[in-house]
């Protein structure tokens, strides 16, 4: 029997309706699985659950020092990290923090350490301390060079966000292998490992080896407490009424040029100002310094795509 065209249309619409219902059900199941965030995740579930890579929740999941958040010294610094603090630093947090989160989660180090540049330099590559420590991670020249950072009149690797972050990760890992305690590592990052070892030797003689009872310089004690306080605020931001900057839509690309050139030459190729390149690549001190394929340039998200096939980019 021949089916009238109107019946064809009706049947087709029913198929479409069923299809939409199926899609809606799938979307619900994906959202439900993501919200549950089960402790054990199978390979087939990973793609459905990992939706916050590099975001604040994934950072919280990597926190390992929460047992210290309730220390009196930590609570004394909680008020430093209010809404004004995060609003003031929002542009730099949105540019840099997602990459820091991802790298520290990849290494398995306590994710709290991804926040250390906020304490050290407020995420400013141009930061310089009275002790002549420089850059995002506040490296001294001796330590920086021992971890492979180039420092000369043309380039300062301490001001390069990507290079200094990799050096800092290696430095933190090395100190932990020697000190075997993350609070001591953070303290040593501030005052030096030699000083920490002297303090530990005295403490072991008196039997007072608990971290908060160590006779450390006030600045060092505050340095550790501030990192833990900031971590605690981020861990409980919703309960504290703090709105953290969004990390979802911002980030950076690294551009590997197919041939070397000065910053002004690269700016012409990228159709942007040399000033913008310098803003994102503070390690370059001289106009004569030539950017090589190995070094690369940091650019705002998707900017490198403007030059098409001439660029090789990695999203960060």
C-alpha positions as CSV (number, residue, x, y, z in Angstrom):
1,X,0.0,0.0,0.0
2,X,1.3,3.5,-0.9
3,X,1.8,5.8,2.1
4,X,0.5,9.4,1.5
5,X,3.2,12.1,1.5
6,X,1.6,13.6,4.7
7,X,2.2,10.4,6.5
8,X,5.8,10.4,5.3
9,X,6.2,13.8,6.8
10,X,4.6,12.7,10.1
11,X,6.8,9.6,10.3
12,X,9.9,11.7,9.6
13,X,9.0,14.2,12.3
14,X,8.6,11.4,14.8
15,X,12.1,10.1,13.9
16,X,13.5,13.6,14.4
17,X,11.7,14.0,17.7
18,X,13.1,10.6,18.9
19,X,16.6,11.7,17.8
20,X,16.4,14.9,19.9
21,X,15.2,13.0,22.9
22,X,18.2,10.6,22.6
23,X,20.6,13.5,22.3
24,X,19.0,15.2,25.4
25,X,19.3,11.9,27.3
26,X,23.0,11.6,26.4
27,X,23.7,15.2,27.4
28,X,22.0,14.5,30.8
29,X,24.0,11.4,31.4
30,X,27.3,13.3,30.5
31,X,26.4,16.1,32.9
32,X,25.4,13.6,35.6
33,X,28.7,11.7,35.4
34,X,30.7,15.0,35.4
35,X,28.9,16.2,38.5
36,X,29.4,13.0,40.4
37,X,33.2,13.0,39.7
38,X,33.7,9.4,40.9
39,X,36.9,8.5,42.7
40,X,37.7,5.7,40.2
41,X,37.4,6.6,36.6
42,X,37.6,4.1,33.8
43,X,39.3,4.9,30.5
44,X,35.9,5.1,28.7
45,X,34.6,7.6,31.3
46,X,37.6,9.9,31.2
47,X,36.5,11.9,28.2
48,X,33.1,12.6,29.9
49,X,34.5,13.6,33.3
50,X,37.6,15.6,32.6
51,X,36.0,18.9,31.6
52,X,38.0,21.3,33.8
53,X,41.6,20.6,32.8
54,X,43.7,23.4,34.2
55,X,40.7,25.1,35.9
56,X,40.2,25.8,39.5
57,X,38.4,22.5,40.3
58,X,41.2,20.4,38.8
59,X,43.7,22.5,40.8
60,X,41.7,21.8,44.1
61,X,41.7,18.1,43.3
62,X,45.5,18.2,43.2
63,X,45.9,20.0,46.6
64,X,48.0,17.9,49.0
65,X,48.7,20.3,51.9
66,X,45.2,20.8,53.3
67,X,46.1,19.3,56.7
68,X,48.0,22.6,57.3
69,X,45.2,25.0,56.4
70,X,43.9,25.2,59.9
71,X,47.2,26.3,61.5
72,X,46.9,29.6,63.5
73,X,49.6,31.2,61.4
74,X,47.6,30.5,58.2
75,X,44.3,31.9,59.6
76,X,46.1,35.1,60.3
77,X,46.6,35.7,56.6
78,X,43.2,34.7,55.2
79,X,41.9,38.3,55.0
80,X,44.7,39.2,52.6
81,X,43.0,37.3,49.8
82,X,39.6,39.0,49.4
83,X,37.6,39.7,46.3
84,X,39.7,42.9,45.7
85,X,42.9,40.8,45.5
86,X,41.5,38.5,42.8
87,X,39.9,41.3,40.9
88,X,43.2,43.3,40.9
89,X,45.2,40.4,39.6
90,X,42.6,39.0,37.3
91,X,44.3,39.9,34.0
92,X,47.5,38.2,35.0
93,X,45.7,35.2,36.5
94,X,43.7,34.7,33.4
95,X,46.8,34.8,31.2
96,X,49.2,32.6,33.3
97,X,47.4,30.5,35.9
98,X,45.8,27.9,33.7
99,X,49.3,26.9,32.3
100,X,50.7,26.7,35.9
101,X,47.8,24.6,37.0
102,X,48.3,22.1,34.2
103,X,52.0,21.8,34.6
104,X,51.9,21.2,38.3
105,X,49.1,18.6,37.9
106,X,51.1,16.9,35.3
107,X,54.2,16.6,37.5
108,X,52.2,15.3,40.5
109,X,53.7,18.0,42.8
110,X,51.3,19.5,45.4
111,X,49.0,21.7,43.3
112,X,49.3,24.5,45.9
113,X,52.8,25.1,44.5
114,X,51.1,26.3,41.2
115,X,50.1,29.4,43.3
116,X,53.6,30.2,44.4
117,X,54.2,32.8,41.7
118,X,51.2,34.8,43.1
119,X,53.0,34.9,46.4
120,X,56.5,35.5,45.0
121,X,55.8,38.1,42.3
122,X,52.1,38.6,41.9
123,X,52.6,37.0,38.5
124,X,54.8,39.9,37.3
125,X,57.8,39.0,35.1
126,X,59.3,42.4,35.9
127,X,59.3,41.8,39.7
128,X,62.6,42.4,41.4
129,X,63.3,41.9,45.1
130,X,65.8,43.7,47.4
131,X,67.9,40.5,47.3
132,X,68.0,40.9,43.5
133,X,65.8,38.0,42.8
134,X,64.0,38.5,39.5
135,X,60.9,37.4,37.5
136,X,57.8,35.3,38.0
137,X,59.5,32.8,40.3
138,X,62.0,35.2,41.9
139,X,65.2,33.4,41.0
140,X,68.6,34.7,42.0
141,X,71.1,34.8,39.2
142,X,73.1,31.9,40.7
143,X,70.1,29.6,41.1
144,X,68.7,30.5,37.7
145,X,71.9,29.7,35.9
146,X,72.3,26.4,37.7
147,X,68.9,25.4,36.3
148,X,69.7,26.3,32.8
149,X,68.2,29.8,32.5
150,X,70.2,32.2,30.2
151,X,71.0,35.6,31.6
152,X,72.9,38.1,29.6
153,X,72.5,41.7,28.3
154,X,70.0,40.5,25.6
155,X,67.9,37.9,27.4
156,X,66.9,37.1,31.0
157,X,65.3,33.7,31.3
158,X,64.0,34.6,34.8
159,X,61.5,36.9,33.1
160,X,60.4,34.3,30.6
161,X,57.2,32.7,31.9
162,X,57.6,29.3,30.3
163,X,61.3,28.8,30.8
164,X,61.3,30.0,34.4
165,X,58.3,27.8,35.3
166,X,60.1,24.7,34.1
167,X,63.2,25.7,36.0
168,X,61.1,26.2,39.2
169,X,59.5,22.8,38.9
170,X,62.9,21.2,38.7
171,X,64.2,23.3,41.6
172,X,61.2,22.3,43.8
173,X,61.6,18.7,42.9
174,X,65.3,18.7,43.8
175,X,64.7,20.4,47.1
176,X,62.0,17.9,48.0
177,X,64.3,15.0,47.3
178,X,66.7,16.4,49.8
179,X,64.3,17.8,52.5
180,X,61.4,15.4,52.1
181,X,58.9,17.9,53.4
182,X,56.9,20.3,51.3
183,X,56.5,23.0,53.9
184,X,60.3,23.0,54.3
185,X,60.7,23.2,50.5
186,X,58.5,26.3,50.4
187,X,60.4,27.8,53.3
188,X,63.7,27.0,51.6
189,X,62.5,28.6,48.4
190,X,62.3,31.8,50.5
191,X,65.3,31.7,52.8
192,X,67.6,29.2,51.1
193,X,68.1,25.5,51.7
194,X,71.3,26.0,53.7
195,X,69.5,28.1,56.3
196,X,66.7,25.5,56.6
197,X,69.3,22.7,57.2
198,X,70.9,24.7,60.0
199,X,67.4,25.3,61.6
200,X,66.6,21.6,61.3
201,X,69.8,20.6,63.0
202,X,69.1,22.8,66.0
203,X,65.5,21.6,66.1
204,X,66.4,18.0,66.2
205,X,68.7,18.6,69.2
206,X,65.9,20.2,71.1
207,X,63.2,17.8,69.9
208,X,61.1,20.6,68.4
209,X,61.0,19.6,64.8
210,X,57.3,20.5,64.1
211,X,57.3,23.0,61.3
212,X,55.5,25.8,63.1
213,X,57.8,25.5,66.1
214,X,61.0,25.9,64.0
215,X,62.9,29.1,64.6
216,X,62.6,30.5,61.1
217,X,62.8,34.1,60.1
218,X,59.4,35.9,60.4
219,X,59.4,36.6,56.6
220,X,59.8,32.9,55.9
221,X,57.1,31.8,58.3
222,X,54.8,34.4,56.7
223,X,55.8,33.3,53.2
224,X,54.7,29.7,53.9
225,X,51.5,30.8,55.7
226,X,50.5,33.0,52.9
227,X,50.8,30.2,50.3
228,X,48.6,28.0,52.5
229,X,46.1,30.8,53.2
230,X,45.8,31.5,49.5
231,X,45.3,27.8,48.8
232,X,42.7,27.6,51.5
233,X,40.7,30.5,50.1
234,X,40.8,29.0,46.6
235,X,39.7,25.6,48.0
236,X,36.7,27.2,49.7
237,X,36.1,30.2,47.4
238,X,32.4,29.4,47.1
239,X,31.8,29.2,50.8
240,X,33.8,32.4,51.3
241,X,31.8,34.3,48.7
242,X,34.9,34.8,46.5
243,X,34.4,34.9,42.7
244,X,37.6,33.5,41.2
245,X,38.7,34.8,37.7
246,X,37.5,32.5,34.9
247,X,40.3,30.4,33.4
248,X,38.2,28.8,30.7
249,X,38.4,31.3,27.8
250,X,41.9,32.7,28.3
251,X,45.4,31.5,27.9
252,X,48.3,31.7,25.5
253,X,49.9,30.1,22.5
254,X,53.6,29.5,22.0
255,X,54.7,30.4,18.5
256,X,57.7,28.6,16.9
257,X,58.9,30.7,14.0
258,X,60.1,28.9,10.9
259,X,63.1,31.2,10.7
260,X,64.9,33.4,13.2
261,X,64.4,37.1,13.5
262,X,64.3,40.1,15.8
263,X,61.2,41.0,17.8
264,X,60.4,43.9,15.3
265,X,60.7,41.4,12.4
266,X,58.4,39.0,14.2
267,X,55.9,41.7,15.0
268,X,55.7,42.6,11.4
269,X,55.0,38.9,10.5
270,X,52.4,38.6,13.2
271,X,50.7,41.9,12.3
272,X,51.0,43.2,15.8
273,X,53.1,45.8,17.7
274,X,56.5,45.1,19.0
275,X,55.3,46.5,22.4
276,X,52.7,43.7,22.6
277,X,55.4,41.1,21.9
278,X,57.5,42.6,24.6
279,X,54.6,42.5,27.0
280,X,54.1,38.8,26.6
281,X,57.9,38.0,26.2
282,X,59.6,39.9,29.0
283,X,62.7,37.8,28.8
284,X,63.8,39.6,25.6
285,X,65.8,42.6,26.7
286,X,67.3,43.7,23.4
287,X,65.9,44.5,20.0
288,X,68.9,42.8,18.5
289,X,68.2,39.4,20.2
290,X,67.1,37.0,17.5
291,X,64.1,34.7,18.3
292,X,64.9,31.1,17.2
293,X,62.6,28.2,16.6
294,X,63.9,26.6,19.8
295,X,63.0,29.5,22.0
296,X,59.6,30.5,20.6
297,X,57.3,33.4,21.5
298,X,54.4,33.6,23.9
299,X,51.3,35.1,22.2
300,X,47.7,35.8,23.3
301,X,45.4,32.9,22.5
302,X,44.9,32.2,18.8
303,X,47.1,35.2,17.8
304,X,49.7,33.0,16.1
305,X,47.0,31.5,13.8
306,X,46.9,34.9,12.0
307,X,50.0,34.1,10.0
308,X,48.7,30.7,8.7
309,X,51.2,28.1,7.6
310,X,54.2,30.1,8.5
311,X,53.6,29.4,12.2
312,X,53.8,26.3,14.3
313,X,51.9,26.7,17.5
314,X,51.1,24.8,20.7
315,X,48.2,25.8,22.9
316,X,49.1,26.3,26.6
